[in-house]
Amino acid sequence: MNVSSLFFLLFIHSCITADKQVLPPLDVVPFVDLNRYTGQWYEISRYPHRFQEGCVGSKATYTLGEDGKIAVLNECHEGSFSGNIRNAKGTANVVDMKTNAKLKVSFFWPFYGDYWVIDLGKEYEYAVVGHPDRTYLWILSRTKKMDETVYQDILARLTAKGYDTAKLILTPQE
């Protein structure tokens, strides 16, 4: 390899890696009581993703099975509240038994994704779910609306965790 080729490769490498921000490991909550966590959650906001394009009124229902696995049902209306209901069924498995805050979720076996509970209300009135590389983010609530002060406090904590909260999109709820 000649010097100019080596220089070109180093230049390309620096361009590719210059944009990547080195972030500390993502912390999860100290403990999730799965019996309290299960039930219905309304999506307040999320990072945009192809699989949720056009969704309004998004909600998730988690059901704890006797085997410790969690059945996941995600639902939304397509385009408007009168649109067809789109759903996705999956399974979540706890991978960190000490905290129950790190799970792997699958909607298409054998593919699993990280589902980490990174913030949680004391009364389980809200939850924030993220991914260790910070490419996924959902803010969930037991109610269709969230108090603005609570929401802003969550955003501040997310910023401290290295999330770009400007990328969040609000989820319309009826």
C-alpha positions as CSV (number, residue, x, y, z in Angstrom):
1,M,0.0,0.0,0.0
2,N,1.4,3.4,-0.9
3,V,1.4,6.5,1.3
4,S,-1.4,8.2,-0.5
5,S,-3.7,5.1,-0.2
6,L,-2.9,4.9,3.5
7,F,-3.6,8.6,3.9
8,F,-6.9,8.2,2.1
9,L,-8.0,5.2,4.3
10,L,-7.1,7.2,7.5
11,F,-9.0,10.2,6.2
12,I,-12.1,8.0,5.5
13,H,-11.8,6.3,8.9
14,S,-11.6,9.7,10.7
15,C,-14.7,10.9,8.8
16,I,-16.7,7.9,9.7
17,T,-15.7,7.9,13.4
18,A,-15.7,11.7,13.9
19,D,-19.5,11.8,14.2
20,K,-19.7,9.0,16.8
21,Q,-20.1,10.2,20.3
22,V,-18.6,8.1,23.0
23,L,-21.2,7.7,25.7
24,P,-21.0,6.1,29.1
25,P,-22.8,2.8,29.6
26,L,-26.6,3.2,29.9
27,D,-27.8,2.8,33.5
28,V,-31.1,1.0,34.2
29,V,-33.4,1.4,37.2
30,P,-32.3,-0.5,40.4
31,F,-35.3,-2.9,40.3
32,V,-38.5,-3.5,38.3
33,D,-41.3,-5.4,40.0
34,L,-42.7,-7.3,37.0
35,N,-46.1,-7.8,38.6
36,R,-46.4,-4.0,38.9
37,Y,-44.9,-3.3,35.5
38,T,-47.3,-5.5,33.6
39,G,-50.5,-4.1,32.3
40,Q,-51.3,-1.4,29.8
41,W,-49.0,1.5,28.9
42,Y,-49.7,4.4,26.6
43,E,-47.0,5.8,24.4
44,I,-46.4,9.5,25.2
45,S,-43.4,10.0,22.8
46,R,-40.8,7.9,21.0
47,Y,-37.9,8.1,18.6
48,P,-39.1,7.7,15.0
49,H,-38.8,4.2,13.5
50,R,-40.0,2.7,10.3
51,F,-42.0,0.0,12.1
52,Q,-44.2,2.7,13.8
53,E,-44.6,5.1,10.9
54,G,-48.2,6.5,10.7
55,C,-49.1,5.2,14.2
56,V,-51.4,7.1,16.5
57,G,-52.9,6.1,19.8
58,S,-50.0,3.6,20.4
59,K,-50.2,1.4,23.4
60,A,-48.5,-1.7,24.8
61,T,-49.9,-4.4,27.0
62,Y,-47.6,-6.7,28.9
63,T,-48.8,-9.9,30.5
64,L,-46.5,-11.9,32.9
65,G,-46.7,-15.7,32.3
66,E,-46.2,-18.4,34.8
67,D,-42.9,-19.3,33.1
68,G,-41.6,-15.7,33.8
69,K,-41.8,-14.7,30.2
70,I,-43.8,-11.6,29.3
71,A,-46.3,-11.5,26.5
72,V,-46.1,-8.2,24.6
73,L,-48.9,-6.8,22.5
74,N,-48.2,-3.5,20.8
75,E,-51.1,-1.7,19.1
76,C,-51.8,1.5,17.2
77,H,-54.2,3.0,14.8
78,E,-53.0,3.5,11.2
79,G,-53.0,7.2,10.3
80,S,-55.8,8.4,12.4
81,F,-57.9,7.3,15.4
82,S,-60.5,5.9,13.0
83,G,-57.8,4.0,11.1
84,N,-57.3,0.2,11.2
85,I,-55.7,-1.2,14.3
86,R,-52.2,-2.5,13.6
87,N,-50.7,-4.9,16.2
88,A,-47.5,-6.8,16.9
89,K,-47.2,-9.7,19.3
90,G,-44.0,-10.6,20.9
91,T,-42.3,-12.1,23.9
92,A,-39.9,-10.5,26.4
93,N,-37.4,-12.4,28.5
94,V,-35.6,-10.9,31.6
95,V,-31.8,-11.1,31.1
96,D,-30.8,-9.4,34.3
97,M,-32.5,-11.2,37.2
98,K,-30.9,-8.8,39.7
99,T,-32.8,-5.8,38.5
100,N,-35.4,-7.2,36.0
101,A,-34.7,-3.9,34.1
102,K,-32.9,-5.5,31.2
103,L,-35.0,-7.6,28.8
104,K,-34.8,-9.0,25.4
105,V,-37.9,-8.7,23.2
106,S,-38.7,-10.7,20.1
107,F,-41.4,-10.0,17.6
108,F,-39.8,-12.3,15.0
109,W,-37.9,-15.3,16.3
110,P,-34.9,-15.7,16.4
111,F,-34.3,-11.9,16.4
112,Y,-34.2,-10.2,19.8
113,G,-33.7,-6.6,20.8
114,D,-32.7,-4.9,24.0
115,Y,-35.5,-3.4,26.0
116,W,-34.1,-1.6,29.0
117,V,-36.1,0.2,31.7
118,I,-34.0,3.3,32.3
119,D,-36.5,5.4,34.3
120,L,-39.6,4.5,36.3
121,G,-42.1,6.4,38.4
122,K,-42.2,5.4,42.1
123,E,-45.8,4.3,41.6
124,Y,-45.2,2.8,38.2
125,E,-47.2,5.7,36.7
126,Y,-44.6,6.2,33.9
127,A,-41.7,4.2,32.4
128,V,-38.9,5.1,30.0
129,V,-37.6,2.3,27.8
130,G,-34.3,2.6,25.9
131,H,-31.6,0.7,24.1
132,P,-27.9,0.6,25.3
133,D,-26.7,2.3,22.1
134,R,-29.5,4.9,22.4
135,T,-31.1,4.3,19.0
136,Y,-34.5,3.4,20.5
137,L,-36.5,5.4,23.1
138,W,-40.0,5.3,24.4
139,I,-41.7,7.3,27.1
140,L,-44.7,5.4,28.4
141,S,-47.5,6.3,30.8
142,R,-50.4,4.5,32.5
143,T,-52.6,7.3,31.3
144,K,-53.0,8.9,27.8
145,K,-51.7,12.2,29.0
146,M,-48.7,13.0,31.1
147,D,-48.2,16.0,33.4
148,E,-45.9,18.5,31.5
149,T,-43.6,18.9,34.6
150,V,-43.1,15.2,34.9
151,Y,-42.4,15.0,31.1
152,Q,-39.8,17.8,31.3
153,D,-38.1,16.2,34.3
154,I,-37.9,12.9,32.3
155,L,-36.4,14.8,29.3
156,A,-33.7,16.4,31.6
157,R,-32.7,12.9,32.9
158,L,-32.6,11.5,29.4
159,T,-30.3,14.3,28.3
160,A,-28.0,13.5,31.2
161,K,-28.0,9.9,30.0
162,G,-26.8,10.9,26.5
163,Y,-30.2,10.8,24.6
164,D,-31.0,13.5,22.0
165,T,-34.5,14.5,23.2
166,A,-35.0,16.7,20.2
167,K,-35.5,13.5,18.2
168,L,-38.5,12.5,20.2
169,I,-41.9,12.7,18.5
170,L,-45.1,13.1,20.5
171,T,-47.6,10.3,20.1
172,P,-51.2,11.5,19.5
173,Q,-53.6,9.9,22.0
174,E,-57.4,10.3,21.9
